[in-house]
Amino acid sequence: MKLTPSPYLWFNGEFVPWEEARIHVLTHALHYGSAVFEGLRAYATPRGPVVLGLAAHVERLFHSCKIVDLPLEHTQSAISAAILETVHRNRHPACYIRPLVFRGYGALGVYSAECPIEIAIATFPWVKSEEAESLETGIDVGVSSWRRMAPDTHPAMAKVAGNYVNSQLVVAEARRHGYADGLVLDVDGFVAEGSGQNVFLVHGGRLLTPPVGDSILAGVTRRCVLDLAADLGIRILEQRVARELLYTADEIFLTGTVAEITPVRSVDGKPVGTGRRGPVTQSLQKRFFGTLRGEFEDRRGWLTPVRAASGT
């Protein structure tokens, strides 16, 4: 995902030029990972840009803040409005959106209460190479030697910056081994998630995915897929997933803001099913992207038009 500057960022309640959004090198979050964030996408549609899962992402941002003690003075509705206004002000037909809450400059030490809480919202054009190809042909992944955190070490259900050191190690190892990404096991050896994606398996006509509480982040796109699968009459099992099922699954796909619904064609060099995108994955993709394009009714209110907030 290539980073392309936009005209403005929303920073602590004000719009500032992109190049002027700066922090001190002794900012607490740089040293101790005291930050939480979200990743959203705005999609281009004939009626203008729409943001997918705005309310769910903002709610999770506030939950993450509460878990790691980053109390916000802003309301969820205020942050939602700021996100929409940032997309509008930067005139994006489609973009990636990154809200970030962090402990700023004030004192240096692990204890963070003396450091101010700051918030930024960045939006920038979406540039991801080979996205269309990977959505159709799938990617190759490997099971990582790194594990997801135990439930009493890091809060896996919070989208905390510090947790993503684990993700960096996973994806770096995967690339060294020639894979696009890695799958991570939990401390008990069961499948948890990808480096930054939730994982689904199709096995015997059923859709399997690790449950919340099994060291996974409860993804917003994950929730969308569970809803779509229910609409399509696919039997869903949220259960612990043994590593061996990765090698015997008929289909595997990853979900997330960046991944959307990306098929996995091989795990550890072993082809998944026929080694091509399977029918269940394809049907879920069709309904997901069709909803974004307006071909299917947005029955659950996933999409928020940007113009609704901006008044244009």
Secondary structure, 3 states (H helix, E strand, C coil): CCCCCCCEEEECCEEEEHHHCCCCCCCHHHHHCCEEECCEEEECCCCCCEEECHHHHHHHHHHHHHHCCCCCCCCHHHHHHHHHHHHHHCCCCCEEEEEEEEECCCCCCCCCCCCCEEEEEEEECCCCCCHHHHHHHCEEEEEEEEECCCCCCCCCCCCEHHHHHHHHHHHHHHHHCCCCEEEEECCCCEEEEECCCEEEEEECCEEEECCCCCCCCCCHHHHHHHHHHHHCCCEEEECCEECHHHHHCCEEEEEECCCEEEEEEEECCEECCCCCCCHHHHHHHHHHHHHHHCCCCCCCCCEEEHHHHHCC
